[in-house]
Amino acid sequence: MNKEKLFYLITYGCQMNFHDSEKMAGQLINAGYKETNDLQQADIIIFNTCCVREKAEEKVRGKMGEIKKLKDNNPSILVGIGGCMPQQEGVGKKLLRQFPFLNFVFGPHTLDVLPALIEESNEKQVLALKKDKGDVPILPVKRKSSFRAWIPIIKGCENFCTYCIVPYVRGKEISRPMQEIIEEVNQTVKEGIKEVVLLGQNVNAYGRDRGEYSFPLLLKEINKISGLARIRYMTSHPRDFSYNLVDVIAKLDKVCEHFHLPMQAGSSKILKKMNRGYTQEEYIELIKYIRKKIPHSSITTDFIVGFPGEEDEDFSQTIKVVEEFQFDSAFMFIYSSREGTPAAKMADSVPQDKKKERHNKLMNLQQQISLEKNRRLIGKDVEILSEGSSKKESELIMGRTRTNKPVVLSGFLPPGDLAFVTIKGANSHTLFAELTETP
């Protein structure tokens, strides 16, 4: 290259996608490109997309008008769409037809050849959608955070929930060698990282494909690493979350006491239609066991409202579970069909207005529960890890408790520092605190 070219990354979706973007940035920087935060200055614009939620796809398509104007003003700009969205059957070719100004389209299994794809797209449109290659390549990473590192431990998913497209675009479960993960964590700690987040579409399945490792064993080994303050992990699937894993976590001082276990529905009938692999009763018993073994933990969840066949009685069971088991927070989604999934062939029997009504009722209930649970922390001292200035109010500091509750406070606390704070107030989402002492 004759001159340094600037790239701009736009990322949608899950934490795995954001880490994939860190890998894209790492490769491009190694290849001589430079990242920019100014879209108007970019020579290369890359979308890293999601196909799990309909809104993520809508955002990408909605952004194309702006990108076309940039391209019209400067035809030398290269534009690419990557990630899960184009990996869906037929979508990659469709994107190239729909947006002829696109230069390259690629999937999650071709990250390792991204610089070559960009060079090739100078001459022609490029479509690079390979099948899963059966490995987890080690790629250079440009981390966004100075104190937190996302560490992939397993890719793919084999649970095949009927509403989910992930197994079809991310492929089968493939675990990284345990020693490779431990070496990466060690290296990040040497670079000043205080918290690692172990990533996978289903972290609980780690090692299942190899037979010699397991997720509890991996947690034990990472917990031994000196200088590391916190260990988190996502995402968990309740069907694979064993009681033994709870027992192990209860004994590990660096593993944070936060359990995100997507229930998705409170009705066993709907859970079966979703192919979740557990009943309402089995999920509840797991929650009870966690609270017995780790009473001070937080438990969060996900719900899908209006799944095909969800009747009033099914939804009332979801409401009952939420009322009885008092989750700390919950992500709630109105069901939307994803082409290529078994659920897409089911009759979408719940009217849209009924879906919205149920969604609002569930959301309002959970907000009240979250508010009450957060208010119980007022007056208590908790440890936070500083994330630096708050995005909404730059003069305030944002941090997180071990139970993953966001905390806002005034004062100075550099990113990555641990401190104890006293909770002075709360709303349904955020705790407000004053600095008390540093450990």
Protein Blocks (a to p, Z undefined) as FASTA:
>chain_A
ZZdcddddddehjfklmmmmmmmmmmmmmnopacdfbfklpmbdcddddfkbmklmmmmm
mmmmmmmmmmmmmmmbccddedjklmpghklmmmmmmmmmbfbdcdfklmmmmmmmmmmm
mmmccddddddehiacddddddfbfkbccddfbgcjfklpakbcklmmnopaddddfklm
mmmmmmmmmnopabdcdddfblmlgoklnopacfklmmmmmmmpghiabdcdddddfklm
cfklmmmmmmmmklccbdcddekpacfklmmmnonopafklmmmmmmmmmmmmmmbccdd
dddehiahiafklmmmmmmmmmmnopabdcdddddddehiaklmpccfbcfklmmmmmmm
mmmmmmmmmmmmmmmmgoiacddddebjafklmmbccdddfkopacddedjddehiacdd
ddfbdcfkbccdddfbdZZ
